[in-house]
Amino acid sequence: DKLLESTLEYHQFDIEFEDLSEELFKSLCAVVTVVNPTKVGNTFHFYGRSRKVFFEVLNACSGAPMKDLSIEKLSLQDLLDSAFAQKGMDG
């Protein structure tokens, strides 16, 4: 039950910037509520326990121009699939 409760508010975020510099990436990673941040090209991909995390990241963006945004509420199955995929990539 606790596992289910802990996943109910997990969200996956993707923010595509016109230019995601290393400096901007590091400042976004420093937002304490950001979970597992990654950079793919000009896209900042991360997870958060609530949609509020997005607004914290938005405040840290310092007005950097954005091109696209994706927010997806995750299910337990999504998290398990992600964990298995990561395990396969790591070992």
N, CA, C and O atoms as CSV, one atom per row, in Angstrom:
chain,resi,resn,atom,element,x,y,z
A,1,ASP,N,N,0.814,-1.201,0.000
A,1,ASP,CA,C,0.000,0.000,0.000
A,1,ASP,C,C,0.856,1.262,0.000
A,1,ASP,O,O,0.546,2.234,-0.689
A,2,LYS,N,N,1.951,1.235,0.792
A,2,LYS,CA,C,2.801,2.425,0.864
A,2,LYS,C,C,3.475,2.694,-0.472
A,2,LYS,O,O,3.655,3.852,-0.850
A,3,LEU,N,N,3.848,1.647,-1.191
A,3,LEU,CA,C,4.452,1.830,-2.512
A,3,LEU,C,C,3.461,2.497,-3.450
A,3,LEU,O,O,3.814,3.425,-4.177
A,4,LEU,N,N,2.237,2.032,-3.435
A,4,LEU,CA,C,1.211,2.647,-4.283
A,4,LEU,C,C,0.989,4.108,-3.913
A,4,LEU,O,O,0.887,4.967,-4.789
A,5,GLU,N,N,0.914,4.385,-2.616
A,5,GLU,CA,C,0.707,5.766,-2.179
A,5,GLU,C,C,1.863,6.656,-2.604
A,5,GLU,O,O,1.649,7.805,-2.989
A,6,SER,N,N,3.091,6.138,-2.537
A,6,SER,CA,C,4.255,6.962,-2.862
A,6,SER,C,C,4.361,7.260,-4.351
A,6,SER,O,O,5.068,8.192,-4.735
A,7,THR,N,N,3.685,6.501,-5.195
A,7,THR,CA,C,3.759,6.737,-6.640
A,7,THR,C,C,2.578,7.531,-7.176
A,7,THR,O,O,2.586,7.926,-8.342
A,8,LEU,N,N,1.574,7.770,-6.362
A,8,LEU,CA,C,0.361,8.407,-6.865
A,8,LEU,C,C,0.594,9.812,-7.401
A,8,LEU,O,O,-0.113,10.239,-8.314
A,9,GLU,N,N,1.545,10.528,-6.870
A,9,GLU,CA,C,1.755,11.905,-7.289
A,9,GLU,C,C,3.029,12.085,-8.113
A,9,GLU,O,O,3.482,13.217,-8.280
A,10,TYR,N,N,3.609,11.030,-8.625
A,10,TYR,CA,C,4.829,11.180,-9.422
A,10,TYR,C,C,4.494,11.670,-10.817
A,10,TYR,O,O,3.554,11.193,-11.452
A,11,HIS,N,N,5.281,12.636,-11.284
A,11,HIS,CA,C,5.102,13.201,-12.617
A,11,HIS,C,C,6.437,13.172,-13.359
A,11,HIS,O,O,7.506,13.277,-12.758
A,12,GLN,N,N,6.346,13.031,-14.655
A,12,GLN,CA,C,7.517,13.096,-15.533
A,12,GLN,C,C,7.409,14.398,-16.324
A,12,GLN,O,O,6.354,14.720,-16.871
A,13,PHE,N,N,8.506,15.134,-16.377
A,13,PHE,CA,C,8.521,16.426,-17.059
A,13,PHE,C,C,9.598,16.439,-18.136
A,13,PHE,O,O,10.682,15.887,-17.945
A,14,ASP,N,N,9.301,17.061,-19.254
A,14,ASP,CA,C,10.273,17.338,-20.307
A,14,ASP,C,C,10.083,18.792,-20.709
A,14,ASP,O,O,8.991,19.197,-21.106
A,15,ILE,N,N,11.148,19.575,-20.604
A,15,ILE,CA,C,11.104,20.964,-21.046
A,15,ILE,C,C,12.173,21.131,-22.117
A,15,ILE,O,O,13.360,20.937,-21.854
A,16,GLU,N,N,11.750,21.490,-23.322
A,16,GLU,CA,C,12.703,21.737,-24.400
A,16,GLU,C,C,12.987,23.233,-24.460
A,16,GLU,O,O,12.074,24.051,-24.567
A,17,PHE,N,N,14.265,23.568,-24.390
A,17,PHE,CA,C,14.709,24.956,-24.445
A,17,PHE,C,C,15.279,25.260,-25.824
A,17,PHE,O,O,15.672,24.353,-26.557
A,18,GLU,N,N,15.319,26.537,-26.170
A,18,GLU,CA,C,16.011,26.926,-27.397
A,18,GLU,C,C,17.488,26.600,-27.265
A,18,GLU,O,O,18.119,26.157,-28.225
A,19,ASP,N,N,18.050,26.823,-26.056
A,19,ASP,CA,C,19.450,26.489,-25.791
A,19,ASP,C,C,19.586,26.112,-24.323
A,19,ASP,O,O,19.531,26.976,-23.447
A,20,LEU,N,N,19.763,24.832,-24.055
A,20,LEU,CA,C,19.957,24.358,-22.680
A,20,LEU,C,C,21.458,24.282,-22.418
A,20,LEU,O,O,22.092,23.257,-22.669
A,21,SER,N,N,22.013,25.373,-21.915
A,21,SER,CA,C,23.447,25.437,-21.627
A,21,SER,C,C,23.777,24.576,-20.409
A,21,SER,O,O,22.888,24.201,-19.644
A,22,GLU,N,N,25.058,24.267,-20.237
A,22,GLU,CA,C,25.490,23.499,-19.062
A,22,GLU,C,C,25.190,24.275,-17.782
A,22,GLU,O,O,24.801,23.692,-16.770
A,23,GLU,N,N,25.372,25.581,-17.836
A,23,GLU,CA,C,25.101,26.423,-16.665
A,23,GLU,C,C,23.627,26.347,-16.267
A,23,GLU,O,O,23.307,26.192,-15.089
A,24,LEU,N,N,22.732,26.457,-17.246
A,24,LEU,CA,C,21.298,26.358,-16.969
A,24,LEU,C,C,20.949,24.955,-16.478
A,24,LEU,O,O,20.183,24.804,-15.526
A,25,PHE,N,N,21.504,23.932,-17.119
A,25,PHE,CA,C,21.241,22.550,-16.704
A,25,PHE,C,C,21.635,22.341,-15.243
A,25,PHE,O,O,20.875,21.758,-14.470
A,26,LYS,N,N,22.817,22.816,-14.865
A,26,LYS,CA,C,23.278,22.657,-13.482
A,26,LYS,C,C,22.378,23.397,-12.500
A,26,LYS,O,O,22.110,22.901,-11.406
A,27,SER,N,N,21.909,24.586,-12.889
A,27,SER,CA,C,21.032,25.333,-11.979
A,27,SER,C,C,19.679,24.635,-11.825
A,27,SER,O,O,19.088,24.668,-10.746
A,28,LEU,N,N,19.184,24.002,-12.895
A,28,LEU,CA,C,17.918,23.266,-12.805
A,28,LEU,C,C,18.088,21.995,-11.978
A,28,LEU,O,O,17.190,21.611,-11.229
A,29,CYS,N,N,19.235,21.349,-12.114
A,29,CYS,CA,C,19.508,20.144,-11.319
A,29,CYS,C,C,19.604,20.470,-9.832
A,29,CYS,O,O,19.365,19.607,-8.987
A,30,ALA,N,N,19.955,21.719,-9.514
A,30,ALA,CA,C,20.113,22.131,-8.121
A,30,ALA,C,C,18.776,22.338,-7.407
A,30,ALA,O,O,18.746,22.488,-6.186
A,31,VAL,N,N,17.678,22.349,-8.154
A,31,VAL,CA,C,16.356,22.460,-7.516
A,31,VAL,C,C,16.144,21.176,-6.712
A,31,VAL,O,O,16.116,20.084,-7.278
A,32,VAL,N,N,15.996,21.308,-5.405
A,32,VAL,CA,C,16.022,20.139,-4.523
A,32,VAL,C,C,14.887,19.147,-4.755
A,32,VAL,O,O,15.022,17.975,-4.401
A,33,THR,N,N,13.785,19.580,-5.333
A,33,THR,CA,C,12.646,18.682,-5.546
A,33,THR,C,C,12.720,17.936,-6.878
A,33,THR,O,O,11.858,17.107,-7.168
A,34,VAL,N,N,13.738,18.220,-7.687
A,34,VAL,CA,C,13.923,17.547,-8.975
A,34,VAL,C,C,14.533,16.172,-8.730
A,34,VAL,O,O,15.519,16.043,-8.005
A,35,VAL,N,N,13.940,15.145,-9.340
A,35,VAL,CA,C,14.407,13.769,-9.191
A,35,VAL,C,C,14.934,13.279,-10.533
A,35,VAL,O,O,14.271,13.430,-11.559
A,36,ASN,N,N,16.129,12.692,-10.524
A,36,ASN,CA,C,16.736,12.044,-11.688
A,36,ASN,C,C,16.758,12.938,-12.941
A,36,ASN,O,O,16.201,12.564,-13.973
A,37,PRO,N,N,17.397,14.111,-12.856
A,37,PRO,CA,C,17.448,14.991,-14.028
A,37,PRO,C,C,18.421,14.482,-15.087
A,37,PRO,O,O,19.488,13.963,-14.760
A,38,THR,N,N,18.048,14.633,-16.350
A,38,THR,CA,C,18.935,14.297,-17.459
A,38,THR,C,C,18.790,15.356,-18.542
A,38,THR,O,O,17.788,16.067,-18.622
A,39,LYS,N,N,19.822,15.436,-19.369
A,39,LYS,CA,C,19.828,16.378,-20.485
A,39,LYS,C,C,19.995,15.584,-21.769
A,39,LYS,O,O,20.929,14.793,-21.904
A,40,VAL,N,N,19.088,15.797,-22.705
A,40,VAL,CA,C,19.187,15.186,-24.030
A,40,VAL,C,C,19.043,16.328,-25.027
A,40,VAL,O,O,17.944,16.839,-25.245
A,41,GLY,N,N,20.153,16.720,-25.624
A,41,GLY,CA,C,20.125,17.876,-26.514
A,41,GLY,C,C,19.752,19.112,-25.728
A,41,GLY,O,O,20.427,19.464,-24.761
A,42,ASN,N,N,18.691,19.767,-26.129
A,42,ASN,CA,C,18.205,20.960,-25.435
A,42,ASN,C,C,16.995,20.669,-24.554
A,42,ASN,O,O,16.270,21.584,-24.163
A,43,THR,N,N,16.781,19.391,-24.241
A,43,THR,CA,C,15.634,18.998,-23.417
A,43,THR,C,C,16.087,18.614,-22.013
A,43,THR,O,O,17.008,17.817,-21.835
A,44,PHE,N,N,15.419,19.198,-21.023
A,44,PHE,CA,C,15.639,18.879,-19.618
A,44,PHE,C,C,14.541,17.912,-19.200
A,44,PHE,O,O,13.362,18.266,-19.190
A,45,HIS,N,N,14.933,16.694,-18.857
A,45,HIS,CA,C,14.004,15.620,-18.489
A,45,HIS,C,C,14.190,15.352,-16.998
A,45,HIS,O,O,15.317,15.195,-16.530
A,46,PHE,N,N,13.074,15.299,-16.245
A,46,PHE,CA,C,13.176,15.050,-14.813
A,46,PHE,C,C,11.844,14.540,-14.272
A,46,PHE,O,O,10.818,14.567,-14.952
A,47,TYR,N,N,11.895,14.081,-13.044
A,47,TYR,CA,C,10.713,13.595,-12.343
A,47,TYR,C,C,10.489,14.449,-11.103
A,47,TYR,O,O,11.407,15.098,-10.603
A,48,GLY,N,N,9.257,14.436,-10.620
A,48,GLY,CA,C,8.932,15.146,-9.391
A,48,GLY,C,C,7.740,14.504,-8.723
A,48,GLY,O,O,6.937,13.826,-9.365
A,49,ARG,N,N,7.633,14.724,-7.432
A,49,ARG,CA,C,6.550,14.103,-6.670
A,49,ARG,C,C,5.233,14.841,-6.822
A,49,ARG,O,O,4.189,14.340,-6.404
A,50,SER,N,N,5.268,16.030,-7.417
A,50,SER,CA,C,4.029,16.770,-7.663
A,50,SER,C,C,4.252,17.741,-8.815
A,50,SER,O,O,5.385,17.967,-9.239
A,51,ARG,N,N,3.172,18.305,-9.310
A,51,ARG,CA,C,3.280,19.286,-10.392
A,51,ARG,C,C,3.939,20.570,-9.904
A,51,ARG,O,O,4.432,21.361,-10.708
A,52,LYS,N,N,3.949,20.778,-8.604
A,52,LYS,CA,C,4.578,21.960,-8.014
A,52,LYS,C,C,6.059,22.039,-8.395
A,52,LYS,O,O,6.612,23.131,-8.524
A,53,VAL,N,N,6.685,20.899,-8.573
A,53,VAL,CA,C,8.099,20.856,-8.955
A,53,VAL,C,C,8.322,21.635,-10.249
A,53,VAL,O,O,9.331,22.325,-10.395
A,54,PHE,N,N,7.384,21.525,-11.186
A,54,PHE,CA,C,7.506,22.242,-12.454
A,54,PHE,C,C,7.643,23.742,-12.220
A,54,PHE,O,O,8.469,24.397,-12.854
A,55,PHE,N,N,6.844,24.284,-11.320
A,55,PHE,CA,C,6.886,25.719,-11.066
A,55,PHE,C,C,8.186,26.129,-10.382
A,55,PHE,O,O,8.681,27.235,-10.601
A,56,GLU,N,N,8.740,25.249,-9.558
A,56,GLU,CA,C,10.038,25.521,-8.947
A,56,GLU,C,C,11.127,25.559,-10.018
A,56,GLU,O,O,12.014,26.411,-9.979
A,57,VAL,N,N,11.053,24.634,-10.972
A,57,VAL,CA,C,12.009,24.626,-12.085
A,57,VAL,C,C,11.802,25.862,-12.952
A,57,VAL,O,O,12.769,26.494,-13.377
A,58,LEU,N,N,10.562,26.204,-13.212
A,58,LEU,CA,C,10.252,27.386,-14.017
A,58,LEU,C,C,10.868,28.642,-13.396
A,58,LEU,O,O,11.422,29.478,-14.110
A,59,ASN,N,N,10.776,28.774,-12.092
A,59,ASN,CA,C,11.388,29.916,-11.406
A,59,ASN,C,C,12.901,29.913,-11.546
A,59,ASN,O,O,13.519,30.978,-11.576
A,60,ALA,N,N,13.510,28.731,-11.632
A,60,ALA,CA,C,14.964,28.623,-11.759
A,60,ALA,C,C,15.447,28.854,-13.190
A,60,ALA,O,O,16.649,28.980,-13.421
A,61,CYS,N,N,14.531,28.909,-14.143
A,61,CYS,CA,C,14.909,29.049,-15.555
A,61,CYS,C,C,15.423,30.438,-15.914
A,61,CYS,O,O,16.040,30.608,-16.966
A,62,SER,N,N,15.189,31.406,-15.087
A,62,SER,CA,C,15.660,32.776,-15.327
A,62,SER,C,C,15.219,33.313,-16.677
A,62,SER,O,O,15.970,34.040,-17.326
A,63,GLY,N,N,14.030,32.971,-17.106
A,63,GLY,CA,C,13.507,33.516,-18.363
A,63,GLY,C,C,14.108,32.912,-19.612
A,63,GLY,O,O,13.970,33.488,-20.691
A,64,ALA,N,N,14.773,31.766,-19.506
A,64,ALA,CA,C,15.348,31.113,-20.690
A,64,ALA,C,C,14.219,30.713,-21.639
A,64,ALA,O,O,13.234,30.115,-21.206
A,65,PRO,N,N,14.350,31.034,-22.925
A,65,PRO,CA,C,13.283,30.706,-23.891
A,65,PRO,C,C,13.043,29.201,-24.005
A,65,PRO,O,O,13.982,28.423,-24.177
A,66,MET,N,N,11.780,28.803,-23.909
A,66,MET,CA,C,11.383,27.397,-24.018
A,66,MET,C,C,10.654,27.174,-25.332
A,66,MET,O,O,9.988,28.070,-25.852
A,67,LYS,N,N,10.794,25.948,-25.868
A,67,LYS,CA,C,10.134,25.604,-27.126
A,67,LYS,C,C,8.955,24.670,-26.932
A,67,LYS,O,O,7.964,24.755,-27.658
A,68,ASP,N,N,9.059,23.766,-25.944
A,68,ASP,CA,C,8.019,22.752,-25.772
A,68,ASP,C,C,8.017,22.265,-24.331
A,68,ASP,O,O,8.986,22.446,-23.593
A,69,LEU,N,N,6.903,21.642,-23.947
A,69,LEU,CA,C,6.727,21.158,-22.589
A,69,LEU,C,C,5.872,19.907,-22.606
A,69,LEU,O,O,4.899,19.816,-23.355
A,70,SER,N,N,6.242,18.943,-21.772
A,70,SER,CA,C,5.441,17.737,-21.607
A,70,SER,C,C,5.394,17.395,-20.122
A,70,SER,O,O,6.431,17.327,-19.461
A,71,ILE,N,N,4.188,17.180,-19.599
A,71,ILE,CA,C,4.001,16.749,-18.216
A,71,ILE,C,C,3.114,15.517,-18.247
A,71,ILE,O,O,2.034,15.530,-18.838
A,72,GLU,N,N,3.579,14.456,-17.608
A,72,GLU,CA,C,2.820,13.208,-17.609
A,72,GLU,C,C,2.744,12.656,-16.195
A,72,GLU,O,O,3.771,12.501,-15.534
A,73,LYS,N,N,1.547,12.362,-15.730
A,73,LYS,CA,C,1.382,11.715,-14.433
A,73,LYS,C,C,1.691,10.235,-14.620
A,73,LYS,O,O,1.154,9.588,-15.518
A,74,LEU,N,N,2.555,9.710,-13.771
A,74,LEU,CA,C,3.005,8.334,-13.924
A,74,LEU,C,C,2.213,7.371,-13.055
A,74,LEU,O,O,1.759,7.710,-11.962
A,75,SER,N,N,2.064,6.168,-13.574
A,75,SER,CA,C,1.432,5.093,-12.813
A,75,SER,C,C,2.524,4.190,-12.246
A,75,SER,O,O,3.694,4.317,-12.609
A,76,LEU,N,N,2.147,3.304,-11.380
A,76,LEU,CA,C,3.094,2.342,-10.831
A,76,LEU,C,C,3.710,1.519,-11.955
A,76,LEU,O,O,4.906,1.229,-11.910
A,77,GLN,N,N,2.933,1.138,-12.953
A,77,GLN,CA,C,3.455,0.353,-14.074
A,77,GLN,C,C,4.523,1.136,-14.842
A,77,GLN,O,O,5.533,0.564,-15.251
A,78,ASP,N,N,4.308,2.432,-15.040
A,78,ASP,CA,C,5.304,3.271,-15.710
A,78,ASP,C,C,6.624,3.263,-14.950
A,78,ASP,O,O,7.692,3.142,-15.549
A,79,LEU,N,N,6.544,3.392,-13.617
A,79,LEU,CA,C,7.753,3.408,-12.797
A,79,LEU,C,C,8.471,2.069,-12.835
A,79,LEU,O,O,9.699,2.026,-12.906
A,80,LEU,N,N,7.716,0.973,-12.788
A,80,LEU,CA,C,8.327,-0.352,-12.864
A,80,LEU,C,C,8.986,-0.571,-14.219
A,80,LEU,O,O,10.098,-1.095,-14.288
A,81,ASP,N,N,8.319,-0.179,-15.291
A,81,ASP,CA,C,8.893,-0.301,-16.632
A,81,ASP,C,C,10.186,0.489,-16.737
A,81,ASP,O,O,11.162,0.016,-17.318
A,82,SER,N,N,10.194,1.684,-16.178
A,82,SER,CA,C,11.379,2.532,-16.203
A,82,SER,C,C,12.516,1.890,-15.415
A,82,SER,O,O,13.665,1.910,-15.856
A,83,ALA,N,N,12.204,1.323,-14.256
A,83,ALA,CA,C,13.220,0.675,-13.430
A,83,ALA,C,C,13.815,-0.525,-14.151
A,83,ALA,O,O,15.031,-0.716,-14.119
A,84,PHE,N,N,12.983,-1.341,-14.802
A,84,PHE,CA,C,13.484,-2.499,-15.535
A,84,PHE,C,C,14.310,-2.071,-16.738
A,84,PHE,O,O,15.326,-2.697,-17.040
A,85,ALA,N,N,13.898,-1.029,-17.419
A,85,ALA,CA,C,14.653,-0.532,-18.571
A,85,ALA,C,C,16.011,-0.020,-18.117
A,85,ALA,O,O,17.020,-0.280,-18.774
A,86,GLN,N,N,16.052,0.704,-17.004
A,86,GLN,CA,C,17.309,1.228,-16.479
A,86,GLN,C,C,18.222,0.092,-16.054
A,86,GLN,O,O,19.427,0.144,-16.300
A,87,LYS,N,N,17.672,-0.929,-15.422
A,87,LYS,CA,C,18.450,-2.090,-15.004
A,87,LYS,C,C,19.087,-2.770,-16.209
A,87,LYS,O,O,20.247,-3.179,-16.162
A,88,GLY,N,N,18.323,-2.887,-17.279
A,88,GLY,CA,C,18.834,-3.499,-18.498
A,88,GLY,C,C,19.959,-2.702,-19.103
A,88,GLY,O,O,20.892,-3.277,-19.665
A,89,MET,N,N,19.894,-1.379,-19.002
A,89,MET,CA,C,20.933,-0.518,-19.551
A,89,MET,C,C,22.181,-0.548,-18.686
A,89,MET,O,O,23.290,-0.405,-19.202
A,90,ASP,N,N,22.023,-0.733,-17.377
A,90,ASP,CA,C,23.155,-0.708,-16.456
A,90,ASP,C,C,23.869,-2.055,-16.353
A,90,ASP,O,O,25.045,-2.104,-15.995
A,91,GLY,N,N,23.195,-3.108,-16.654
A,91,GLY,CA,C,23.869,-4.371,-16.415
A,91,GLY,C,C,23.287,-5.419,-17.228
A,91,GLY,O,O,23.728,-6.566,-17.164
